[in-house]
Amino acid sequence: FADAAAMRDARRQALADEFGLDPGMPWLLSVAMMRAGDKAASYRFLGQSLASLEGKPWSLIVVGDGEARADVEQALGAFTGKVCYVGEQPASSLPRFYGACDLFVWPAVNEAMGMAMLEAQAAGLPVIAGRSGGVSAIVRDGETGVLVPPGDVPAFAAAVSNLLDNPGQRAAMRTAAQDLVLRENGLDAAARRLDQILRRAAREHR
């Protein structure tokens, strides 16, 4: 993920060539399977939010597939020419999308945690998401992204609009996101946490 962030310009041009995208346009990214229930609800929420961005330049890249694809395409059907569906991608291919985009957007309806949001930040991609479940444990509101109240479509749309208008803020969040993941979610952080747990368990066992 760090390499993807460091090679952002090259990754962006490669994706532009592969999928016919405009590299000069702000790129939004969603990574999620297309399933009925909460995933489909998040896609519908996303469509409602993006409808408020009339007149703003953006393209949405959607990574994912599934049995609810028709519902997802309907939810995003109003944005002709602005949505690029790239289908399900192998895990090894995801960093190139994270590293090349400008904002990760996911309403996170009833989301427990959201590995994609953690991966996005690891590649320096700011996150806009709903404040549900454990999302607030991995996204720092105002620092590595923006969290909005669950179900608040206007707030989500406003967050996207604001960051589209503020490339400097996006750049600051990009750096903060990478730093946060490295500091709190990297292998060294995991090793320290495991060491603390094992030491506490050893003391309690005595």
C-alpha positions in Angstrom: 0.0 0.0 0.0 2.8 2.4 0.8 4.4 1.6 -2.6 1.0 2.4 -4.3 0.9 5.8 -2.7 4.5 6.5 -3.7 3.8 5.6 -7.3 0.5 7.5 -7.4 1.0 9.4 -10.7 2.1 6.3 -12.6 -0.7 4.2 -11.1 -3.2 6.9 -12.0 -2.1 7.1 -15.6 -2.1 3.3 -16.0 -5.7 3.1 -14.7 -6.7 6.0 -17.0 -5.3 4.2 -20.0 -6.9 0.9 -19.0 -10.4 2.1 -18.2 -10.7 5.2 -20.3 -10.7 7.6 -17.3 -9.7 11.3 -17.3 -6.7 11.6 -15.0 -7.4 15.3 -14.6 -10.8 14.6 -13.0 -11.1 13.9 -9.2 -11.6 10.2 -8.7 -13.8 8.8 -6.0 -13.5 5.1 -5.1 -15.8 2.5 -3.5 -14.6 -1.1 -2.9 -17.4 -3.4 -1.8 -19.2 -6.5 -2.9 -22.7 -6.1 -4.4 -24.9 -8.0 -2.0 -28.5 -7.5 -0.9 -29.0 -5.9 2.5 -26.5 -3.4 4.0 -24.1 -3.4 1.0 -26.9 -2.6 -1.4 -28.2 0.0 1.1 -24.8 1.7 1.1 -24.7 1.9 -2.6 -28.2 3.4 -2.7 -27.1 5.9 0.0 -24.1 6.7 -2.1 -26.2 7.4 -5.2 -28.5 9.7 -3.3 -25.5 11.6 -1.9 -23.7 12.0 -5.3 -27.0 13.4 -6.8 -26.4 16.5 -4.7 -23.0 17.2 -6.4 -24.5 18.5 -9.6 -22.1 20.7 -11.5 -19.0 19.4 -9.7 -16.4 17.4 -11.6 -15.9 13.8 -10.4 -15.7 10.2 -11.5 -16.6 7.2 -9.4 -14.6 3.9 -9.7 -16.6 1.0 -8.3 -14.6 -2.2 -7.4 -16.8 -5.1 -6.6 -19.5 -7.4 -8.1 -22.2 -9.8 -6.9 -25.8 -10.8 -7.2 -27.1 -7.3 -6.5 -25.2 -5.7 -9.3 -28.4 -4.7 -11.2 -29.6 -2.9 -8.0 -26.3 -1.1 -7.7 -26.3 0.0 -11.3 -29.8 1.3 -10.8 -28.8 3.2 -7.7 -26.0 4.8 -9.6 -27.8 4.9 -13.0 -28.3 8.7 -13.0 -24.6 9.4 -13.5 -24.1 8.5 -17.1 -20.4 8.5 -18.0 -19.3 9.3 -14.5 -19.2 5.8 -13.0 -16.7 3.1 -14.0 -17.4 -0.5 -12.9 -14.2 -2.5 -12.8 -15.7 -5.6 -11.3 -14.3 -7.8 -8.6 -10.5 -7.5 -8.3 -7.9 -9.7 -6.7 -6.5 -8.5 -3.4 -3.1 -8.0 -5.0 -4.7 -5.5 -7.5 -6.5 -3.3 -4.9 -3.5 -1.1 -3.9 -3.3 0.4 -7.4 -6.8 1.6 -7.1 -6.4 3.0 -3.6 -3.1 4.7 -4.5 -4.5 6.4 -7.7 -7.7 7.8 -6.4 -8.6 11.1 -4.5 -11.3 10.0 -2.0 -12.6 6.8 -0.7 -16.4 7.1 -0.3 -18.5 4.5 1.5 -21.6 5.1 3.6 -20.8 2.0 5.7 -24.5 1.2 6.5 -24.3 -1.1 9.6 -20.6 -1.7 8.9 -18.8 -3.6 11.6 -15.3 -2.4 10.7 -14.4 -2.1 7.0 -11.1 -3.5 5.9 -11.3 -1.6 2.7 -11.3 1.7 4.6 -8.2 0.6 6.5 -6.5 -0.4 3.3 -7.4 2.9 1.6 -5.8 4.9 4.4 -2.7 2.7 4.2 -2.3 3.8 0.6 -2.8 7.4 1.6 -6.5 7.7 0.5 -8.7 9.9 2.7 -12.0 8.3 3.7 -15.6 9.7 3.8 -17.8 7.2 5.6 -20.8 6.8 7.9 -20.0 6.7 11.6 -21.3 3.2 12.3 -20.0 0.2 14.1 -16.2 0.2 14.4 -15.6 2.7 11.6 -14.7 5.4 14.1 -11.9 3.2 15.4 -10.1 3.2 12.1 -11.0 6.5 10.6 -10.0 9.7 12.5 -12.7 12.3 11.8 -11.2 15.5 10.5 -7.7 14.0 10.4 -7.7 11.0 8.0 -11.1 11.5 6.6 -14.6 12.6 7.5 -17.3 10.6 9.4 -20.9 11.6 9.1 -24.0 10.5 11.2 -25.5 7.2 9.9 -28.2 7.8 7.4 -27.4 11.5 6.9 -27.4 11.9 3.1 -26.9 15.7 3.1 -24.0 15.5 5.5 -22.3 12.8 3.4 -22.8 14.9 0.2 -21.5 18.0 2.0 -18.4 16.1 3.1 -17.6 14.9 -0.4 -18.3 18.4 -1.9 -16.0 20.1 0.7 -13.1 17.8 0.1 -13.5 18.0 -3.7 -13.1 21.7 -3.3 -10.1 21.5 -1.0 -7.1 19.6 -2.5 -4.8 20.9 0.2 -7.0 19.3 2.9 -7.0 16.1 0.9 -3.2 16.1 0.7 -2.9 16.7 4.5 -5.4 13.8 5.1 -3.4 11.6 2.7 -0.3 12.0 4.8 -2.1 11.6 8.1 -3.9 8.5 6.9 -0.7 6.7 6.1 0.9 7.8 9.3 -2.0 6.5 11.4 -2.1 3.1 9.8 1.6 2.7 10.1 1.6 3.8 13.7 -1.5 1.9 14.9 -2.2 -0.9 12.4 1.2 -2.0 11.1 3.1 -5.1 12.0 5.2 -3.3 14.7 2.0 -2.0 16.3 0.5 -5.4 16.3 3.6 -6.9 17.8 3.6 -4.4 20.6 -0.1 -5.0 21.3 0.4 -8.8 21.3 3.4 -8.4 23.6 1.3 -6.4 26.1 -1.5 -9.0 26.0 0.9 -11.9 26.6 2.7 -10.2 29.4 -0.6 -9.4 31.1 -1.8 -12.9 30.7 1.5 -14.3 32.1 1.2 -12.0 35.2 -2.4 -13.1 35.8 -1.5 -16.8 35.4 1.1 -16.5 38.1 
